[in-house]
Amino acid sequence: MHQTAFPDLADEATACRIIGGENTPIHRSTLWRGINAGRYPKPLKIGPATNRWRVNELMAVLEKAAADRDGRAA
């Protein structure tokens, strides 16, 4: 199968780095508070103790934040 058939998935640590930045990732508790508040996307449950996030959904959060900051419609 072609690799692009699968979405890029991020684990918890990677999701924290995507949202907060490579040098200043958010804390995992901040990620989960944001999920519970509806600010960040819910993870995909891959297994009983395995969560993954779609990278494009995390990037969309950043795009929306930038649009909101700039007063543009996202």
Secondary structure by P-SEA (a helix, b strand, c coil): cccccccccccaaaaaaaaccccccccaaaaaaaaaaccbbbbbbccccbbbbcaaaaaaaaaaaaaaaacccc
